[in-house]
Amino acid sequence: MKGLKLGAAGVALTALAMLTAAPASAANLKVHLGGIGNGKPIPTQYAFCVPSEQGHTGPGANKNPKISWSKGPKGTQSYAIIASDPDVPTIRTDMNQEGKTLAADMPRRTFYHWVLVDIPANVTAIPEAGDSDSRVIHGKPPGPAKIGVRGVNDYTAAFATNDAMKGNYGGYDGPCPPWNDLRMHHYHFTVYALDVANLSVSGNFTGPDAVAAMKGHILAQGETIGIYTQNPALTKKQASK
């Protein structure tokens, strides 16, 4: 960011912050991801796609990382988890195309990777693989899960015209950024403490649906951010830091 110019990344992050911001009176939650420090790389076992020497990319183990959070303030009746990536290209034409790259400053949008609501107030952690323990072709079912209620993530829309993959992708599905993207992707794992036991969402509700339903009910929130790339050059650069 230079001067007052936000750029595409800044606009995406600002829009996300405005969409999910708690009221000024809300408290902060401390959110921890098992094996992932804030601002640090996400291990490949938590990814939907992983780098491969053949074809650049392959299927990942797609386990959700352990996520835990501090207890919400008085009046907390449930929690919700939203994991999202604001660094996804809005123009898909050159994604994963040989001989082409996606410029770091090209327009971006938010992609939702995990939508889980109605988590009981006595739960302050979800274990590794507690919501997703594998990559499921055509998706895991939305609706009531082991813990909470799953919404659909954005793989549902991304694979809508792909007969081999299309379906309703409920709950957690991990990172799969384009392998030719020159921008590092940032994954925001945000937990909300809510003053209602159940949000008024049902069916194949999405991340934006859940965020809209939470408006006026957020008592506290917190997040941890992990990073991920399938671009070997970015991986090498990150490892050298």
Residue pairs with C-beta under 8 A, 6 or more apart in sequence:
1 7
1 10
6 14
7 105
8 105
8 106
8 107
8 108
9 86
9 87
9 105
9 108
9 183
11 108
12 86
12 87
12 108
12 109
12 110
13 86
15 86
15 110
16 84
16 86
16 110
16 188
19 208
19 211
20 82
20 190
20 211
20 221
22 192
22 218
22 219
22 220
22 221
23 218
26 218
26 219
26 220
26 221
27 72
27 73
27 193
27 219
27 220
28 220
28 221
28 222
29 69
29 70
29 72
29 191
29 192
29 193
29 220
29 221
29 222
30 69
30 70
30 222
31 67
31 68
31 69
31 70
31 189
31 190
31 191
31 222
31 223
31 224
32 67
32 68
32 69
32 224
33 65
33 66
33 67
33 189
33 224
33 226
34 65
34 66
34 67
34 68
34 128
35 43
35 65
35 66
36 42
36 43
36 46
36 65
36 224
36 226
38 224
38 225
39 225
39 226
39 227
40 226
40 227
41 226
41 227
41 228
41 238
42 65
42 174
42 175
42 187
42 226
42 227
42 228
43 65
44 50
44 51
44 60
44 61
45 60
45 61
45 63
46 60
46 61
46 62
46 63
46 64
46 65
46 174
46 175
47 60
47 61
47 62
47 174
47 175
47 176
47 228
48 59
48 60
48 62
48 135
48 155
48 173
48 174
48 175
48 176
49 57
49 58
49 59
49 60
49 175
49 176
49 177
49 230
50 57
50 58
50 59
50 60
50 230
51 57
51 58
51 179
51 230
51 232
51 235
52 58
56 96
56 179
56 180
56 230
57 96
57 176
57 179
57 230
59 135
60 135
60 174
60 176
61 134
61 135
62 132
62 134
62 135
62 136
62 172
62 173
62 174
63 128
63 129
63 132
63 133
63 134
63 174
64 114
64 126
64 128
64 129
64 130
64 131
64 132
64 171
64 172
64 174
65 128
65 189
65 226
66 125
66 126
66 127
66 128
66 130
67 81
67 125
67 126
67 189
67 191
68 124
68 125
68 126
69 79
69 124
69 125
69 191
69 222
70 124
70 222
71 124
72 79
72 121
72 193
72 219
72 220
73 193
73 219
73 220
75 195
75 219
76 121
76 193
76 194
76 195
76 219
76 220
77 121
77 194
77 195
77 196
77 197
78 117
78 118
78 119
78 120
78 121
78 194
78 196
78 197
78 198
78 199
79 119
79 120
79 121
79 123
79 124
79 148
79 191
79 192
79 193
79 194
80 116
80 117
80 118
80 119
80 148
80 191
80 192
80 194
80 199
80 210
80 214
81 114
81 115
81 116
81 117
81 119
81 126
81 148
81 189
81 190
81 191
81 192
82 112
82 114
82 115
82 116
82 188
82 190
82 192
82 207
82 210
82 211
83 112
83 113
83 114
83 172
83 187
83 188
83 189
83 190
84 110
84 111
84 112
84 113
84 187
84 188
84 190
84 207
85 110
85 111
85 113
85 175
85 177
85 185
85 186
85 187
85 188
86 108
86 109
86 110
86 111
86 186
86 188
87 108
87 177
87 183
87 184
87 185
87 186
88 108
88 109
88 110
88 111
88 177
88 185
89 95
89 102
89 106
89 107
89 108
89 109
89 178
89 181
90 106
90 107
90 108
90 109
91 106
91 107
94 100
94 101
94 102
94 180
95 102
95 178
95 180
95 181
96 178
96 179
96 180
97 180
100 180
101 180
101 181
101 182
102 178
102 180
102 181
102 182
102 183
103 182
104 182
104 183
108 183
110 207
111 154
111 158
112 153
112 154
112 206
112 207
112 208
113 153
113 154
113 172
113 173
113 174
113 175
113 187
114 131
114 153
114 171
114 172
114 173
114 189
115 150
115 151
115 152
115 153
115 171
115 205
115 206
115 207
115 210
116 126
116 131
116 145
116 147
116 148
116 149
116 150
116 151
116 171
116 172
117 148
117 149
117 151
117 199
117 201
117 210
117 213
118 148
118 149
118 197
118 198
118 199
119 126
119 147
119 148
120 147
120 148
120 197
121 197
123 147
123 148
126 147
130 146
130 147
131 145
131 146
131 147
131 150
131 171
131 172
132 140
132 171
132 172
132 173
132 174
135 173
137 164
137 165
137 167
138 165
138 166
138 167
138 168
139 152
139 155
139 156
139 167
139 168
139 169
139 170
139 173
140 150
140 169
140 170
140 171
140 173
141 150
141 168
141 170
142 150
142 151
142 152
142 168
142 170
142 171
142 203
142 204
142 205
143 149
143 150
143 170
144 150
145 170
145 171
149 201
150 170
150 171
151 170
151 171
151 201
151 204
151 205
151 206
151 207
151 209
151 210
152 168
152 169
152 170
152 204
152 205
152 206
153 169
153 170
153 171
153 172
153 173
153 207
154 169
154 206
154 207
155 165
155 169
155 173
156 167
156 168
156 169
156 204
156 206
159 165
159 166
159 167
159 169
160 166
168 204
175 185
175 187
175 228
176 230
177 185
177 228
177 229
177 230
177 231
178 230
179 230
179 231
180 231
181 229
181 230
181 231
182 231
182 234
184 227
184 228
184 229
184 234
184 238
185 227
185 228
185 229
186 225
186 226
186 227
187 225
187 226
187 227
187 228
188 223
188 225
189 223
189 224
189 225
189 226
190 221
190 222
190 223
191 221
191 222
191 223
192 214
192 218
192 220
192 221
193 218
193 219
193 220
193 221
194 214
194 217
194 218
194 219
195 217
195 219
196 217
199 210
199 213
199 214
199 217
200 213
201 209
201 210
201 213
205 213
227 238
229 235
229 238
